[in-house]
Every structure is written in C-alpha cells, then in structure tokens.
C-alpha cells in the first residue's frame, strides 16, 4: 500500500521517521531520496543527520534549534516547493562490482553452519543450474535505497525485478558470521557484507573489492570510507578465481581502479510493477 501523503512518526525526542508507504518499491525510495537531497540542498537548521531507507527517511534533529511542529512544517514546505511528487530523475552513479561466485569461503561458511552450499541450494530448489543462478543475479542492475545495518552495507531494489525468476528465501536461522565482502542474495535483493558479521541472505560469492575501507587506501575513499551511497546503481558481474586474486592484490596495494560512472537515473526506466 502506498500513501501519497507522508506519515510523520516520532521515534523518541530527537528522531522523526517520514514514511511514504509500507512496500519495497523503487517509487517510494525515489521520493525518500528526493526529500533527502532537498533537505541537504536547503541546509535546514536543526537537522543533524538523515538516513534514507527503501520507504522512509529517518531524521535526527536538535529540539533546541527546531521544534517538532516547525520541523514538520518545513518538511511539508520542501515537498511542495521542490515538487517532489513530480520529480522524475535523480543523480545516480553506476558502480560495477566483480564477484567470484561459488568461492571457497562461501562454501566453508555453509559447512561451518551445517547447511548446504548456498549456491547449490538455490540451484537445486529451483531446478536450474548454478550457471543459471549466476546469470539471473548478474542480469539486472540494482537501485541503492540506503545504507545501514553494517558500515557501508546497502539495501537495494532490483531495477528489473521480473528478471529475478528464482525463489530465494532468507535463512530462518541467520549465520553467526559471514566473511567480509561476501555476496549474498534473497528474493529480488542482493548485498555485499562490508565487514565480518552475521547474515541471513543466501551467501553465494565473494567480491575482491572493498565497499568500506577505514584506512581509505584508495582514492575512491578519500572523502568517505564508505563506497556505496543511496541513489547509486549497482551492477554485479562474474569473475574467475585468477581475476579475483589479481583484483584483490590491486585493492590491497591501493591501485585498483573502481568502476564508477556519474549519471542520472530516470524513474520512467524502472521495470517494476506500476500498480
């Protein structure tokens, strides 16, 4: 269900959540991120931090600088003056991320947790080959709705969800740990673990590139140790074992050239259900 008018939910004395609906839909994410960018452009006094997600925008504010009712009035004014309902495009970088599918670390992680190799599980339960599973998850690009959960780990929406034809559930009992840079999938979503941490998505590969680097070794991290941002688009592509080790060496040396293209995304290009 989508709501044309946002709902302003209090989360304590310092936090407001602006909700646009209750579904995982790119159109809602578009409005959330449009509001987020408009707030940053205007530099609203009293807003300390914002955090976009798929369907809502979290706003941390200083009540000594702006009262709740004045903040909501300002948010409504921004919505009207910036014509967020009519916005049809947003700045959007395209980031290409290499993945070694069916890697030994993912296989080890499955064995340690007493489950079947996750890639083999997906293939078997859907009656397809491992190559077909890989093809499905590299056949579409993904819209980054926001980053949260772990440092730099992102939440995304498939831009062509009809291409994700596999039934891929999350585990009912999450893993106690996942290797950093592990590539995992569930439903029409996918993500990369920024650090070693628990996880419930199906772990099917590992990327040689960092999406979070506290040492900021590469020029891509010069201003921010987090690579992926809200409104970015991601394209995953399959690499071999040899390519993985070559790229990983370059990353560790700080010489790897991250594949990032500046651009614009038009909402009309979205191939999801228009209902």
C-alpha positions as CSV (number, residue, x, y, z in Angstrom):
1,X,0.0,0.0,0.0
2,X,1.3,3.5,-0.9
3,X,0.4,6.8,0.6
4,X,0.5,10.0,-1.3
5,X,0.9,12.0,1.9
6,X,3.8,11.0,4.1
7,X,3.3,9.9,7.7
8,X,5.4,11.6,10.4
9,X,6.3,9.1,13.1
10,X,8.0,10.1,16.3
11,X,10.9,7.9,17.3
12,X,11.9,9.3,20.7
13,X,12.6,13.0,21.4
14,X,15.3,13.5,18.7
15,X,14.1,11.5,15.7
16,X,11.3,11.7,13.2
17,X,10.6,9.0,10.6
18,X,9.0,10.2,7.4
19,X,7.1,7.2,6.0
20,X,5.8,7.1,2.4
21,X,4.3,3.7,2.4
22,X,4.7,0.1,3.6
23,X,6.0,-1.7,0.5
24,X,9.5,-2.3,-1.0
25,X,9.0,-0.1,-4.1
26,X,11.5,2.0,-6.0
27,X,9.0,4.8,-6.5
28,X,8.8,5.2,-2.7
29,X,12.6,5.1,-2.5
30,X,12.7,7.8,-5.2
31,X,10.6,10.1,-3.1
32,X,12.5,9.4,0.1
33,X,15.8,10.2,-1.6
34,X,14.4,13.3,-3.4
35,X,13.4,14.6,0.0
36,X,16.8,13.7,1.5
37,X,18.6,15.6,-1.3
38,X,16.3,18.6,-1.0
39,X,17.0,18.8,2.8
40,X,20.7,18.7,2.2
41,X,20.4,21.4,-0.5
42,X,18.5,23.7,1.8
43,X,20.6,23.1,4.8
44,X,17.6,23.0,7.2
45,X,18.6,24.5,10.6
46,X,18.3,21.9,13.4
47,X,18.6,18.8,11.3
48,X,21.6,16.8,12.5
49,X,21.5,13.7,10.3
50,X,19.3,11.9,7.8
51,X,19.1,8.2,6.9
52,X,17.2,7.1,3.8
53,X,15.7,3.6,3.5
54,X,13.5,1.9,1.0
55,X,10.3,3.6,2.1
56,X,11.2,6.1,4.8
57,X,13.6,8.8,5.8
58,X,14.9,8.9,9.3
59,X,15.7,12.4,10.5
60,X,17.7,13.2,13.7
61,X,17.1,16.8,14.9
62,X,18.1,19.1,17.7
63,X,14.9,20.2,19.6
64,X,16.8,23.2,21.0
65,X,17.2,24.5,17.4
66,X,13.9,23.4,15.8
67,X,10.7,22.3,17.4
68,X,9.0,19.1,16.1
69,X,6.0,21.0,14.7
70,X,8.2,23.6,12.9
71,X,10.3,20.7,11.5
72,X,7.3,19.0,10.0
73,X,6.1,22.4,8.6
74,X,9.4,22.8,6.9
75,X,9.4,19.3,5.5
76,X,5.9,19.9,4.1
77,X,7.1,23.2,2.6
78,X,10.1,21.5,1.0
79,X,7.8,18.8,-0.5
80,X,5.5,21.4,-2.1
81,X,8.2,23.9,-3.3
82,X,10.5,21.2,-4.7
83,X,7.6,19.4,-6.3
84,X,8.8,16.0,-5.1
85,X,5.7,14.3,-6.5
86,X,6.7,15.4,-10.0
87,X,10.4,14.5,-9.7
88,X,11.2,12.1,-12.5
89,X,15.0,11.8,-12.2
90,X,17.8,11.8,-9.7
91,X,21.6,11.9,-9.8
92,X,22.8,8.3,-9.8
93,X,26.2,6.8,-10.0
94,X,26.7,3.3,-11.7
95,X,29.1,1.1,-9.7
96,X,30.2,-2.2,-11.2
97,X,31.2,-4.8,-8.6
98,X,33.0,-8.0,-9.5
99,X,32.1,-11.3,-7.8
100,X,33.7,-14.7,-7.6
101,X,30.7,-17.0,-7.4
102,X,30.9,-20.4,-5.8
103,X,34.1,-19.3,-4.0
104,X,35.7,-21.5,-1.3
105,X,35.0,-19.0,1.6
106,X,31.2,-19.2,1.0
107,X,31.4,-23.0,0.8
108,X,33.3,-23.1,4.1
109,X,30.9,-20.7,5.7
110,X,28.0,-23.0,4.8
111,X,29.8,-26.1,6.1
112,X,30.6,-24.5,9.4
113,X,27.0,-23.5,9.9
114,X,25.8,-27.0,8.9
115,X,23.9,-26.1,5.8
116,X,24.2,-26.9,2.1
117,X,26.4,-24.8,-0.2
118,X,24.0,-21.9,-0.7
119,X,24.5,-21.6,-4.4
120,X,23.9,-25.3,-4.9
121,X,20.8,-25.0,-2.6
122,X,19.3,-22.2,-4.8
123,X,20.0,-24.2,-8.0
124,X,18.6,-27.4,-6.6
125,X,15.5,-25.9,-5.1
126,X,14.7,-24.0,-8.3
127,X,15.5,-26.9,-10.7
128,X,18.2,-24.9,-12.5
129,X,22.0,-25.0,-13.0
130,X,24.5,-23.0,-10.9
131,X,25.3,-21.0,-14.1
132,X,21.7,-20.0,-14.4
133,X,21.6,-18.7,-10.8
134,X,24.7,-16.6,-11.6
135,X,23.1,-15.4,-14.8
136,X,19.9,-14.3,-13.0
137,X,21.7,-12.2,-10.4
138,X,24.0,-10.6,-12.9
139,X,21.2,-9.8,-15.4
140,X,19.8,-6.7,-13.8
141,X,21.1,-3.6,-12.1
142,X,20.1,-2.6,-8.5
143,X,19.0,0.7,-7.0
144,X,20.5,1.5,-3.7
145,X,17.7,2.7,-1.4
146,X,20.1,3.3,1.6
147,X,23.0,2.1,3.6
148,X,22.6,0.7,7.1
149,X,22.8,-2.5,9.2
150,X,26.6,-2.6,8.9
151,X,29.1,0.0,7.9
152,X,28.6,0.6,4.2
153,X,26.3,-2.4,3.7
154,X,23.5,-1.4,1.4
155,X,19.8,-2.2,0.9
156,X,18.8,-2.4,-2.7
157,X,15.9,-2.9,-5.1
158,X,16.2,-4.7,-8.5
159,X,15.6,-2.3,-11.3
160,X,14.2,-5.2,-13.5
161,X,12.7,-7.4,-10.8
162,X,10.9,-9.6,-13.5
163,X,14.4,-11.0,-14.3
164,X,14.8,-12.4,-10.8
165,X,12.9,-15.5,-11.6
166,X,14.2,-17.7,-8.7
167,X,12.6,-18.3,-5.3
168,X,15.4,-17.5,-2.9
169,X,14.4,-17.3,0.8
170,X,16.4,-15.9,3.7
171,X,17.6,-18.4,6.3
172,X,15.3,-18.8,9.3
173,X,18.4,-19.1,11.5
174,X,20.9,-16.5,10.4
175,X,24.7,-17.3,10.2
176,X,26.7,-16.3,13.2
177,X,29.3,-14.8,10.9
178,X,29.9,-14.1,7.2
179,X,33.2,-13.2,5.6
180,X,33.8,-9.6,4.7
181,X,33.0,-8.8,1.1
182,X,30.6,-11.8,1.0
183,X,28.0,-11.5,-1.8
184,X,24.5,-12.7,-0.7
185,X,21.1,-12.7,-2.2
186,X,17.4,-13.2,-1.2
187,X,14.3,-12.5,-3.2
188,X,15.0,-9.6,-5.6
189,X,17.7,-8.1,-3.4
190,X,21.4,-8.6,-3.1
191,X,24.2,-7.1,-1.0
192,X,27.8,-7.2,0.0
193,X,29.0,-7.6,3.6
194,X,31.3,-4.7,4.4
195,X,32.8,-6.5,7.5
196,X,32.7,-9.9,9.1
197,X,29.2,-10.2,10.7
198,X,26.1,-12.3,11.0
199,X,23.7,-12.6,8.0
200,X,20.6,-14.3,6.8
201,X,20.8,-13.9,3.0
202,X,22.0,-16.8,0.9
203,X,25.8,-16.5,0.6
204,X,26.8,-17.3,-3.0
205,X,30.1,-15.5,-3.7
206,X,32.8,-13.0,-2.6
207,X,33.9,-9.7,-4.1
208,X,37.6,-8.8,-4.2
209,X,36.8,-5.1,-3.8
210,X,36.2,-3.2,-0.6
211,X,32.9,-1.4,-0.1
212,X,34.1,0.0,3.2
213,X,37.8,0.9,4.0
214,X,38.6,2.6,7.3
215,X,42.2,3.0,6.1
216,X,41.0,4.9,3.0
217,X,43.8,3.5,0.9
218,X,42.2,4.1,-2.5
219,X,41.4,7.5,-3.9
220,X,37.8,6.4,-4.2
221,X,37.7,6.5,-0.3
222,X,39.5,9.8,0.0
223,X,36.4,11.7,1.3
224,X,34.4,8.9,2.8
225,X,35.4,5.3,3.8
226,X,32.0,4.1,2.5
227,X,31.8,3.4,-1.2
228,X,28.1,2.9,-2.0
229,X,25.5,5.6,-1.3
230,X,21.8,6.0,-1.6
231,X,20.6,6.6,-5.2
232,X,23.6,4.7,-6.6
233,X,23.0,1.8,-9.0
234,X,25.0,-1.4,-8.8
235,X,25.8,-3.9,-11.5
236,X,27.4,-7.3,-10.4
237,X,29.5,-9.3,-12.8
238,X,31.1,-12.7,-12.5
239,X,34.9,-13.2,-12.4
240,X,37.2,-16.2,-12.3
241,X,39.5,-17.2,-9.4
242,X,42.5,-15.7,-11.1
243,X,40.7,-12.4,-11.7
244,X,39.7,-12.4,-8.1
245,X,43.2,-12.7,-6.8
246,X,44.6,-10.1,-9.3
247,X,42.0,-7.5,-8.3
248,X,42.4,-8.2,-4.6
249,X,46.1,-7.6,-4.9
250,X,45.4,-4.2,-6.6
251,X,42.9,-3.3,-3.9
252,X,45.3,-4.1,-1.1
253,X,48.0,-2.0,-2.8
254,X,45.6,0.9,-3.3
255,X,46.0,0.8,-7.1
256,X,42.7,-0.7,-8.1
257,X,40.5,1.5,-10.4
258,X,36.9,1.3,-9.1
259,X,34.4,1.2,-11.9
260,X,32.2,4.2,-11.1
261,X,30.3,6.3,-13.6
262,X,28.4,9.5,-12.8
263,X,25.0,9.7,-14.3
264,X,21.2,10.3,-14.0
265,X,18.5,7.7,-13.4
266,X,15.1,8.3,-14.9
267,X,12.1,6.9,-12.9
268,X,10.5,6.0,-16.3
269,X,13.2,3.4,-16.8
270,X,12.0,1.4,-13.9
271,X,10.7,-2.0,-15.0
272,X,8.8,-2.9,-11.8
273,X,5.1,-3.4,-11.3
274,X,3.4,0.0,-11.9
275,X,0.4,-0.8,-9.7
